[in-house]
Amino acid sequence: MSRSHVFDSNGPDVRLRGTAQQLFEKYLQLGRDATGAGDRVMAESYFQHAEHYFRILNAISQAQQQQQQRQQQHHHAPHQRHQNGPDAAGADGTGEQPEVNGHPNGHAVVAPDNEPEGAEPGETRGPAA
């Protein structure tokens, strides 16, 4: 549905035809007029009709935004595939490697079993005094 879609509306005491925007504005004006005339019940009815067309306008707007986002993603997707394709740097494993757990190759340096915990490799500790 587009913003130019024409609706036939059966209001509380009037029949209107127009786009959602036109009907929203017309029912809003009729509600204001009824409020000014002191007819709160009729005003509320007009305002409810105005709200209905306001919600339709919001739904149309959201659908158009989603359509634009899909078109933009579709338009940019082929470009991204070429950038990240097999000829991208590092695809054969020769590029820069990430650090994992703070270590360049993902493996921590482990002290041999004969060294005390917390000692640097090659460091010896004497007997405690």
KEMIGU-148001 format. One record per atom (N, C-alpha, C, O): residue in three letters; residue number from 1; atom name; x, y, z. Coordinates in Angstrom, 2 decimals. Example, Ala and Ser with C-alpha at 12.3 -4.5 7.8 and 13.67 -1.06 7.14 Angstrom:
// residues 2
> residuo num atomo X Y Z
> ALA 1 N 13.19 -5.69 7.80
> ALA 1 CA 12.30 -4.50 7.80
> ALA 1 C 13.20 -3.30 7.80
> ALA 1 O 14.24 -3.32 8.46
> SER 2 N 12.85 -2.25 7.08
> SER 2 CA 13.67 -1.06 7.14
> SER 2 C 12.90 0.03 7.87
> SER 2 O 13.41 1.14 8.04
// end
This chain:
// residues 129
> residuo num atomo X Y Z
> MET 1 N 0.85 -1.16 0.00
> MET 1 CA 0.00 0.00 0.00
> MET 1 C 0.91 1.24 0.00
> MET 1 O 1.93 1.25 0.68
> SER 2 N 0.54 2.23 -0.73
> SER 2 CA 1.35 3.44 -0.81
> SER 2 C 0.60 4.62 -0.19
> SER 2 O -0.58 4.54 0.14
> ARG 3 N 1.32 5.71 -0.06
> ARG 3 CA 0.72 6.92 0.50
> ARG 3 C -0.38 7.48 -0.39
> ARG 3 O -1.24 8.23 0.08
> SER 4 N -0.37 7.12 -1.66
> SER 4 CA -1.37 7.66 -2.59
> SER 4 C -2.61 6.76 -2.71
> SER 4 O -3.51 7.06 -3.49
> HIS 5 N -2.66 5.67 -1.94
> HIS 5 CA -3.82 4.79 -1.95
> HIS 5 C -5.05 5.56 -1.47
> HIS 5 O -4.99 6.26 -0.46
> VAL 6 N -6.16 5.43 -2.18
> VAL 6 CA -7.39 6.16 -1.85
> VAL 6 C -8.33 5.23 -1.06
> VAL 6 O -8.57 4.09 -1.45
> PHE 7 N -8.84 5.76 0.05
> PHE 7 CA -9.75 5.02 0.93
> PHE 7 C -11.15 5.61 0.84
> PHE 7 O -11.32 6.82 0.65
> ASP 8 N -12.15 4.75 0.96
> ASP 8 CA -13.54 5.18 1.15
> ASP 8 C -13.83 4.98 2.63
> ASP 8 O -13.73 3.86 3.14
> SER 9 N -14.18 6.06 3.31
> SER 9 CA -14.39 5.98 4.75
> SER 9 C -15.82 6.32 5.12
> SER 9 O -16.38 7.32 4.66
> ASN 10 N -16.40 5.46 5.94
> ASN 10 CA -17.74 5.72 6.47
> ASN 10 C -17.58 6.20 7.90
> ASN 10 O -17.45 5.39 8.83
> GLY 11 N -17.59 7.50 8.08
> GLY 11 CA -17.47 8.08 9.40
> GLY 11 C -18.77 7.99 10.17
> GLY 11 O -19.73 7.39 9.68
> PRO 12 N -18.82 8.57 11.36
> PRO 12 CA -20.01 8.49 12.21
> PRO 12 C -21.26 9.09 11.55
> PRO 12 O -22.35 8.54 11.69
> ASP 13 N -21.10 10.18 10.84
> ASP 13 CA -22.27 10.78 10.18
> ASP 13 C -21.90 11.36 8.81
> ASP 13 O -22.65 12.15 8.25
> VAL 14 N -20.76 10.96 8.29
> VAL 14 CA -20.29 11.50 7.02
> VAL 14 C -19.53 10.41 6.27
> VAL 14 O -18.91 9.54 6.88
> ARG 15 N -19.58 10.47 4.96
> ARG 15 CA -18.83 9.53 4.12
> ARG 15 C -17.74 10.33 3.42
> ARG 15 O -18.02 11.33 2.76
> LEU 16 N -16.48 9.88 3.58
> LEU 16 CA -15.34 10.60 3.02
> LEU 16 C -14.53 9.69 2.10
> LEU 16 O -14.57 8.47 2.22
> ARG 17 N -13.80 10.32 1.19
> ARG 17 CA -12.91 9.59 0.29
> ARG 17 C -11.62 10.38 0.18
> ARG 17 O -11.64 11.60 0.02
> GLY 18 N -10.48 9.66 0.27
> GLY 18 CA -9.19 10.33 0.13
> GLY 18 C -8.06 9.43 0.58
> GLY 18 O -8.26 8.27 0.94
> THR 19 N -6.85 9.98 0.57
> THR 19 CA -5.69 9.23 1.04
> THR 19 C -5.73 9.18 2.57
> THR 19 O -6.50 9.89 3.20
> ALA 20 N -4.90 8.33 3.14
> ALA 20 CA -4.86 8.22 4.60
> ALA 20 C -4.52 9.57 5.23
> ALA 20 O -5.08 9.93 6.26
> GLN 21 N -3.60 10.30 4.62
> GLN 21 CA -3.21 11.62 5.14
> GLN 21 C -4.40 12.58 5.09
> GLN 21 O -4.65 13.30 6.06
> GLN 22 N -5.11 12.60 3.98
> GLN 22 CA -6.26 13.49 3.84
> GLN 22 C -7.37 13.14 4.83
> GLN 22 O -7.96 14.03 5.43
> LEU 23 N -7.64 11.85 4.99
> LEU 23 CA -8.70 11.44 5.92
> LEU 23 C -8.30 11.73 7.36
> LEU 23 O -9.14 12.15 8.16
> PHE 24 N -7.04 11.52 7.69
> PHE 24 CA -6.56 11.84 9.04
> PHE 24 C -6.80 13.32 9.34
> PHE 24 O -7.35 13.67 10.38
> GLU 25 N -6.37 14.18 8.41
> GLU 25 CA -6.53 15.62 8.62
> GLU 25 C -8.01 16.02 8.68
> GLU 25 O -8.39 16.86 9.50
> LYS 26 N -8.83 15.43 7.82
> LYS 26 CA -10.26 15.78 7.79
> LYS 26 C -10.96 15.37 9.08
> LYS 26 O -11.71 16.16 9.65
> TYR 27 N -10.72 14.12 9.56
> TYR 27 CA -11.34 13.67 10.81
> TYR 27 C -10.83 14.48 12.00
> TYR 27 O -11.57 14.75 12.94
> LEU 28 N -9.56 14.86 11.96
> LEU 28 CA -9.02 15.69 13.04
> LEU 28 C -9.74 17.04 13.07
> LEU 28 O -10.11 17.53 14.14
> GLN 29 N -9.94 17.63 11.89
> GLN 29 CA -10.65 18.92 11.82
> GLN 29 C -12.11 18.77 12.25
> GLN 29 O -12.65 19.63 12.95
> LEU 30 N -12.75 17.70 11.83
> LEU 30 CA -14.15 17.47 12.25
> LEU 30 C -14.23 17.29 13.77
> LEU 30 O -15.18 17.76 14.40
> GLY 31 N -13.25 16.61 14.35
> GLY 31 CA -13.22 16.44 15.80
> GLY 31 C -13.05 17.77 16.52
> GLY 31 O -13.68 18.02 17.54
> ARG 32 N -12.19 18.63 15.98
> ARG 32 CA -12.00 19.96 16.59
> ARG 32 C -13.28 20.79 16.49
> ARG 32 O -13.68 21.47 17.43
> ASP 33 N -13.91 20.70 15.32
> ASP 33 CA -15.17 21.44 15.13
> ASP 33 C -16.24 20.96 16.11
> ASP 33 O -16.96 21.76 16.69
> ALA 34 N -16.35 19.64 16.29
> ALA 34 CA -17.35 19.08 17.21
> ALA 34 C -17.03 19.49 18.64
> ALA 34 O -17.93 19.75 19.44
> THR 35 N -15.73 19.54 18.98
> THR 35 CA -15.34 19.98 20.32
> THR 35 C -15.76 21.42 20.54
> THR 35 O -16.29 21.78 21.59
> GLY 36 N -15.51 22.26 19.52
> GLY 36 CA -15.89 23.67 19.60
> GLY 36 C -17.40 23.86 19.72
> GLY 36 O -17.85 24.81 20.35
> ALA 37 N -18.16 22.95 19.13
> ALA 37 CA -19.63 23.03 19.19
> ALA 37 C -20.17 22.42 20.48
> ALA 37 O -21.37 22.49 20.74
> GLY 38 N -19.29 21.82 21.29
> GLY 38 CA -19.72 21.25 22.56
> GLY 38 C -20.19 19.80 22.48
> GLY 38 O -20.69 19.27 23.46
> ASP 39 N -20.03 19.16 21.33
> ASP 39 CA -20.47 17.77 21.18
> ASP 39 C -19.27 16.84 21.41
> ASP 39 O -18.58 16.44 20.48
> ARG 40 N -19.06 16.51 22.69
> ARG 40 CA -17.89 15.71 23.06
> ARG 40 C -17.97 14.29 22.53
> ARG 40 O -16.94 13.70 22.19
> VAL 41 N -19.14 13.72 22.46
> VAL 41 CA -19.30 12.34 21.98
> VAL 41 C -18.94 12.25 20.50
> VAL 41 O -18.19 11.36 20.09
> MET 42 N -19.46 13.18 19.70
> MET 42 CA -19.15 13.17 18.26
> MET 42 C -17.68 13.49 18.04
> MET 42 O -17.05 12.92 17.15
> ALA 43 N -17.12 14.39 18.85
> ALA 43 CA -15.70 14.74 18.73
> ALA 43 C -14.84 13.50 18.98
> ALA 43 O -13.88 13.25 18.25
> GLU 44 N -15.17 12.74 20.01
> GLU 44 CA -14.40 11.53 20.33
> GLU 44 C -14.48 10.53 19.17
> GLU 44 O -13.48 9.88 18.85
> SER 45 N -15.63 10.41 18.57
> SER 45 CA -15.79 9.49 17.44
> SER 45 C -14.90 9.92 16.27
> SER 45 O -14.23 9.10 15.65
> TYR 46 N -14.91 11.22 15.97
> TYR 46 CA -14.05 11.73 14.90
> TYR 46 C -12.57 11.52 15.23
> TYR 46 O -11.79 11.13 14.36
> PHE 47 N -12.19 11.77 16.47
> PHE 47 CA -10.78 11.59 16.86
> PHE 47 C -10.36 10.12 16.76
> PHE 47 O -9.22 9.82 16.43
> GLN 48 N -11.29 9.21 17.05
> GLN 48 CA -10.97 7.79 16.90
> GLN 48 C -10.76 7.42 15.43
> GLN 48 O -9.88 6.63 15.10
> HIS 49 N -11.57 7.99 14.56
> HIS 49 CA -11.38 7.76 13.13
> HIS 49 C -10.04 8.37 12.68
> HIS 49 O -9.32 7.76 11.88
> ALA 50 N -9.72 9.54 13.18
> ALA 50 CA -8.44 10.18 12.84
> ALA 50 C -7.28 9.30 13.29
> ALA 50 O -6.30 9.13 12.56
> GLU 51 N -7.39 8.73 14.49
> GLU 51 CA -6.33 7.86 15.01
> GLU 51 C -6.16 6.63 14.12
> GLU 51 O -5.04 6.17 13.90
> HIS 52 N -7.25 6.09 13.63
> HIS 52 CA -7.19 4.92 12.75
> HIS 52 C -6.34 5.24 11.51
> HIS 52 O -5.47 4.46 11.14
> TYR 53 N -6.60 6.38 10.89
> TYR 53 CA -5.83 6.73 9.69
> TYR 53 C -4.41 7.15 10.03
> TYR 53 O -3.51 7.01 9.21
> PHE 54 N -4.20 7.67 11.23
> PHE 54 CA -2.84 7.97 11.69
> PHE 54 C -2.03 6.67 11.79
> PHE 54 O -0.86 6.63 11.40
> ARG 55 N -2.65 5.63 12.32
> ARG 55 CA -1.97 4.32 12.43
> ARG 55 C -1.67 3.75 11.04
> ARG 55 O -0.62 3.14 10.83
> ILE 56 N -2.58 3.93 10.12
> ILE 56 CA -2.34 3.47 8.74
> ILE 56 C -1.14 4.22 8.16
> ILE 56 O -0.29 3.62 7.50
> LEU 57 N -1.08 5.53 8.39
> LEU 57 CA 0.07 6.32 7.91
> LEU 57 C 1.38 5.79 8.48
> LEU 57 O 2.37 5.67 7.76
> ASN 58 N 1.39 5.49 9.77
> ASN 58 CA 2.60 4.95 10.40
> ASN 58 C 2.98 3.60 9.80
> ASN 58 O 4.16 3.34 9.56
> ALA 59 N 2.01 2.74 9.57
> ALA 59 CA 2.29 1.42 8.98
> ALA 59 C 2.87 1.57 7.58
> ALA 59 O 3.81 0.85 7.22
> ILE 60 N 2.32 2.48 6.80
> ILE 60 CA 2.83 2.72 5.44
> ILE 60 C 4.26 3.23 5.52
> ILE 60 O 5.13 2.79 4.76
> SER 61 N 4.51 4.16 6.42
> SER 61 CA 5.84 4.74 6.58
> SER 61 C 6.87 3.68 6.98
> SER 61 O 7.97 3.64 6.43
> GLN 62 N 6.51 2.82 7.94
> GLN 62 CA 7.43 1.76 8.37
> GLN 62 C 7.70 0.78 7.23
> GLN 62 O 8.84 0.34 7.06
> ALA 63 N 6.68 0.44 6.47
> ALA 63 CA 6.86 -0.49 5.35
> ALA 63 C 7.80 0.11 4.30
> ALA 63 O 8.63 -0.59 3.74
> GLN 64 N 7.66 1.41 4.05
> GLN 64 CA 8.54 2.07 3.09
> GLN 64 C 9.98 2.11 3.59
> GLN 64 O 10.90 1.91 2.80
> GLN 65 N 10.18 2.36 4.88
> GLN 65 CA 11.53 2.37 5.44
> GLN 65 C 12.17 1.00 5.35
> GLN 65 O 13.35 0.88 4.99
> GLN 66 N 11.42 -0.04 5.66
> GLN 66 CA 11.95 -1.41 5.57
> GLN 66 C 12.30 -1.75 4.13
> GLN 66 O 13.32 -2.40 3.88
> GLN 67 N 11.48 -1.33 3.19
> GLN 67 CA 11.74 -1.58 1.77
> GLN 67 C 13.02 -0.87 1.35
> GLN 67 O 13.83 -1.44 0.61
> GLN 68 N 13.22 0.37 1.80
> GLN 68 CA 14.44 1.11 1.47
> GLN 68 C 15.66 0.43 2.05
> GLN 68 O 16.70 0.34 1.39
> GLN 69 N 15.56 -0.06 3.29
> GLN 69 CA 16.68 -0.76 3.91
> GLN 69 C 17.02 -2.02 3.15
> GLN 69 O 18.20 -2.32 2.93
> ARG 70 N 16.01 -2.78 2.74
> ARG 70 CA 16.26 -4.00 1.96
> ARG 70 C 16.94 -3.67 0.64
> ARG 70 O 17.85 -4.38 0.21
> GLN 71 N 16.49 -2.60 -0.01
> GLN 71 CA 17.09 -2.21 -1.28
> GLN 71 C 18.54 -1.79 -1.09
> GLN 71 O 19.40 -2.12 -1.90
> GLN 72 N 18.82 -1.05 -0.01
> GLN 72 CA 20.19 -0.62 0.26
> GLN 72 C 21.07 -1.82 0.56
> GLN 72 O 22.20 -1.89 0.07
> GLN 73 N 20.59 -2.77 1.35
> GLN 73 CA 21.37 -3.96 1.67
> GLN 73 C 21.61 -4.78 0.41
> GLN 73 O 22.71 -5.30 0.21
> HIS 74 N 20.61 -4.91 -0.43
> HIS 74 CA 20.75 -5.67 -1.67
> HIS 74 C 21.74 -4.98 -2.59
> HIS 74 O 22.54 -5.64 -3.26
> HIS 75 N 21.70 -3.66 -2.63
> HIS 75 CA 22.59 -2.88 -3.50
> HIS 75 C 24.04 -2.99 -3.04
> HIS 75 O 24.94 -3.06 -3.88
> HIS 76 N 24.28 -3.01 -1.72
> HIS 76 CA 25.64 -3.06 -1.19
> HIS 76 C 26.18 -4.48 -1.05
> HIS 76 O 27.39 -4.65 -0.95
> ALA 77 N 25.34 -5.49 -1.04
> ALA 77 CA 25.77 -6.87 -0.80
> ALA 77 C 26.78 -7.37 -1.85
> ALA 77 O 27.78 -7.96 -1.45
> PRO 78 N 26.59 -7.17 -3.17
> PRO 78 CA 27.58 -7.67 -4.12
> PRO 78 C 28.95 -7.03 -3.91
> PRO 78 O 29.97 -7.69 -4.09
> HIS 79 N 28.98 -5.76 -3.55
> HIS 79 CA 30.23 -5.05 -3.31
> HIS 79 C 30.97 -5.66 -2.13
> HIS 79 O 32.20 -5.80 -2.19
> GLN 80 N 30.27 -6.04 -1.08
> GLN 80 CA 30.90 -6.62 0.10
> GLN 80 C 31.44 -8.01 -0.21
> GLN 80 O 32.50 -8.37 0.30
> ARG 81 N 30.75 -8.79 -1.03
> ARG 81 CA 31.23 -10.13 -1.37
> ARG 81 C 32.56 -10.06 -2.08
> ARG 81 O 33.43 -10.90 -1.83
> HIS 82 N 32.76 -9.08 -2.95
> HIS 82 CA 34.03 -8.96 -3.66
> HIS 82 C 35.15 -8.57 -2.72
> HIS 82 O 36.28 -9.03 -2.89
> GLN 83 N 34.87 -7.74 -1.74
> GLN 83 CA 35.90 -7.33 -0.79
> GLN 83 C 36.32 -8.48 0.11
> GLN 83 O 37.50 -8.57 0.46
> ASN 84 N 35.42 -9.34 0.48
> ASN 84 CA 35.72 -10.43 1.40
> ASN 84 C 35.90 -11.76 0.69
> ASN 84 O 35.87 -12.81 1.34
> GLY 85 N 36.10 -11.74 -0.60
> GLY 85 CA 36.22 -12.96 -1.38
> GLY 85 C 37.54 -13.67 -1.15
> GLY 85 O 38.33 -13.25 -0.31
> PRO 86 N 37.80 -14.76 -1.90
> PRO 86 CA 38.99 -15.57 -1.70
> PRO 86 C 40.28 -14.84 -1.98
> PRO 86 O 41.32 -15.24 -1.46
> ASP 87 N 40.28 -13.79 -2.80
> ASP 87 CA 41.52 -13.09 -3.07
> ASP 87 C 41.77 -11.97 -2.09
> ASP 87 O 42.68 -11.16 -2.30
> ALA 88 N 41.01 -11.88 -1.02
> ALA 88 CA 41.25 -10.88 0.02
> ALA 88 C 42.50 -11.26 0.80
> ALA 88 O 42.83 -12.45 0.90
> ALA 89 N 43.21 -10.27 1.34
> ALA 89 CA 44.44 -10.52 2.08
> ALA 89 C 44.17 -11.44 3.26
> ALA 89 O 43.21 -11.24 4.00
> GLY 90 N 45.02 -12.45 3.43
> GLY 90 CA 44.90 -13.34 4.56
> GLY 90 C 43.99 -14.53 4.33
> GLY 90 O 43.86 -15.37 5.22
> ALA 91 N 43.38 -14.64 3.18
> ALA 91 CA 42.47 -15.76 2.93
> ALA 91 C 43.21 -17.09 2.91
> ALA 91 O 42.63 -18.13 3.19
> ASP 92 N 44.51 -17.05 2.56
> ASP 92 CA 45.29 -18.29 2.53
> ASP 92 C 46.03 -18.53 3.83
> ASP 92 O 46.85 -19.44 3.92
> GLY 93 N 45.74 -17.73 4.86
> GLY 93 CA 46.37 -17.92 6.17
> GLY 93 C 47.67 -17.18 6.34
> GLY 93 O 48.31 -17.31 7.39
> THR 94 N 48.10 -16.40 5.34
> THR 94 CA 49.38 -15.71 5.45
> THR 94 C 49.24 -14.29 5.99
> THR 94 O 50.25 -13.64 6.26
> GLY 95 N 48.03 -13.81 6.15
> GLY 95 CA 47.82 -12.45 6.63
> GLY 95 C 48.05 -12.35 8.13
> GLY 95 O 48.43 -13.33 8.78
> GLU 96 N 47.80 -11.17 8.67
> GLU 96 CA 47.97 -10.93 10.10
> GLU 96 C 47.01 -11.81 10.88
> GLU 96 O 45.83 -11.91 10.54
> GLN 97 N 47.51 -12.44 11.92
> GLN 97 CA 46.71 -13.35 12.73
> GLN 97 C 46.23 -12.64 13.98
> GLN 97 O 46.97 -11.83 14.55
> PRO 98 N 45.02 -12.91 14.43
> PRO 98 CA 44.49 -12.25 15.62
> PRO 98 C 45.09 -12.84 16.89
> PRO 98 O 45.56 -13.97 16.91
> GLU 99 N 45.06 -12.03 17.96
> GLU 99 CA 45.48 -12.53 19.26
> GLU 99 C 44.28 -13.18 19.93
> GLU 99 O 43.17 -12.64 19.90
> VAL 100 N 44.50 -14.34 20.54
> VAL 100 CA 43.44 -15.05 21.24
> VAL 100 C 43.89 -15.22 22.68
> VAL 100 O 45.00 -15.69 22.94
> ASN 101 N 43.04 -14.83 23.62
> ASN 101 CA 43.35 -14.92 25.05
> ASN 101 C 44.65 -14.19 25.39
> ASN 101 O 45.37 -14.62 26.30
> GLY 102 N 44.96 -13.12 24.69
> GLY 102 CA 46.14 -12.32 25.00
> GLY 102 C 47.43 -12.88 24.42
> GLY 102 O 48.49 -12.32 24.68
> HIS 103 N 47.36 -13.95 23.67
> HIS 103 CA 48.56 -14.57 23.10
> HIS 103 C 48.43 -14.61 21.59
> HIS 103 O 47.37 -14.94 21.07
> PRO 104 N 49.52 -14.27 20.86
> PRO 104 CA 49.44 -14.17 19.41
> PRO 104 C 48.93 -15.43 18.72
> PRO 104 O 48.20 -15.31 17.73
> ASN 105 N 49.28 -16.60 19.18
> ASN 105 CA 48.85 -17.81 18.50
> ASN 105 C 47.70 -18.52 19.21
> ASN 105 O 47.28 -19.60 18.79
> GLY 106 N 47.20 -17.93 20.29
> GLY 106 CA 46.10 -18.52 21.02
> GLY 106 C 46.53 -19.51 22.08
> GLY 106 O 45.68 -20.06 22.79
> HIS 107 N 47.83 -19.75 22.21
> HIS 107 CA 48.33 -20.71 23.20
> HIS 107 C 49.11 -19.96 24.26
> HIS 107 O 49.93 -19.11 23.95
> ALA 108 N 48.86 -20.28 25.50
> ALA 108 CA 49.56 -19.65 26.61
> ALA 108 C 50.89 -20.37 26.83
> ALA 108 O 51.02 -21.56 26.53
> VAL 109 N 51.88 -19.63 27.35
> VAL 109 CA 53.15 -20.24 27.71
> VAL 109 C 52.95 -20.93 29.04
> VAL 109 O 52.50 -20.32 30.01
> VAL 110 N 53.28 -22.22 29.10
> VAL 110 CA 53.08 -23.01 30.30
> VAL 110 C 54.44 -23.37 30.87
> VAL 110 O 55.32 -23.85 30.15
> ALA 111 N 54.62 -23.13 32.18
> ALA 111 CA 55.89 -23.45 32.83
> ALA 111 C 56.00 -24.96 32.99
> ALA 111 O 55.00 -25.63 33.23
> PRO 112 N 57.22 -25.51 32.85
> PRO 112 CA 57.41 -26.95 33.06
> PRO 112 C 57.04 -27.31 34.50
> PRO 112 O 57.03 -26.45 35.38
> ASP 113 N 56.75 -28.59 34.73
> ASP 113 CA 56.30 -29.07 36.03
> ASP 113 C 57.33 -28.86 37.14
> ASP 113 O 56.95 -28.74 38.30
> ASN 114 N 58.62 -28.82 36.80
> ASN 114 CA 59.63 -28.71 37.84
> ASN 114 C 59.85 -27.28 38.31
> ASN 114 O 60.62 -27.06 39.25
> GLU 115 N 59.22 -26.31 37.69
> GLU 115 CA 59.38 -24.93 38.13
> GLU 115 C 58.21 -24.56 39.04
> GLU 115 O 57.08 -24.96 38.79
> PRO 116 N 58.50 -23.80 40.09
> PRO 116 CA 57.42 -23.40 41.01
> PRO 116 C 56.40 -22.53 40.29
> PRO 116 O 56.72 -21.84 39.32
> GLU 117 N 55.19 -22.57 40.78
> GLU 117 CA 54.11 -21.78 40.20
> GLU 117 C 54.43 -20.31 40.37
> GLU 117 O 54.85 -19.88 41.45
> GLY 118 N 54.25 -19.53 39.33
> GLY 118 CA 54.51 -18.09 39.39
> GLY 118 C 55.94 -17.75 39.02
> GLY 118 O 56.26 -16.57 38.86
> ALA 119 N 56.81 -18.72 38.88
> ALA 119 CA 58.20 -18.45 38.52
> ALA 119 C 58.30 -18.26 37.03
> ALA 119 O 57.55 -18.87 36.26
> GLU 120 N 59.23 -17.43 36.61
> GLU 120 CA 59.49 -17.23 35.20
> GLU 120 C 60.26 -18.44 34.69
> GLU 120 O 60.96 -19.08 35.48
> PRO 121 N 60.16 -18.78 33.43
> PRO 121 CA 60.92 -19.91 32.89
> PRO 121 C 62.41 -19.67 33.12
> PRO 121 O 62.93 -18.60 32.80
> GLY 122 N 63.09 -20.65 33.65
> GLY 122 CA 64.53 -20.56 33.90
> GLY 122 C 64.86 -19.95 35.24
> GLY 122 O 66.03 -19.96 35.64
> GLU 123 N 63.88 -19.43 35.95
> GLU 123 CA 64.12 -18.80 37.25
> GLU 123 C 64.11 -19.88 38.33
> GLU 123 O 63.26 -20.76 38.31
> THR 124 N 65.05 -19.81 39.25
> THR 124 CA 65.07 -20.78 40.34
> THR 124 C 64.86 -20.06 41.64
> THR 124 O 65.20 -18.88 41.77
> ARG 125 N 64.30 -20.74 42.58
> ARG 125 CA 64.06 -20.14 43.89
> ARG 125 C 64.82 -20.96 44.92
> ARG 125 O 64.87 -22.19 44.88
> GLY 126 N 65.37 -20.24 45.81
> GLY 126 CA 66.10 -20.91 46.89
> GLY 126 C 65.15 -21.31 47.98
> GLY 126 O 63.96 -20.99 47.93
> PRO 127 N 65.67 -22.03 48.98
> PRO 127 CA 64.82 -22.43 50.10
> PRO 127 C 64.31 -21.21 50.86
> PRO 127 O 65.00 -20.20 50.96
> ALA 128 N 63.13 -21.33 51.38
> ALA 128 CA 62.54 -20.22 52.13
> ALA 128 C 63.27 -20.05 53.43
> ALA 128 O 63.59 -21.04 54.09
> ALA 129 N 63.55 -18.82 53.83
> ALA 129 CA 64.32 -18.58 55.05
> ALA 129 C 63.46 -18.40 56.25
> ALA 129 O 63.98 -18.18 57.34
// end
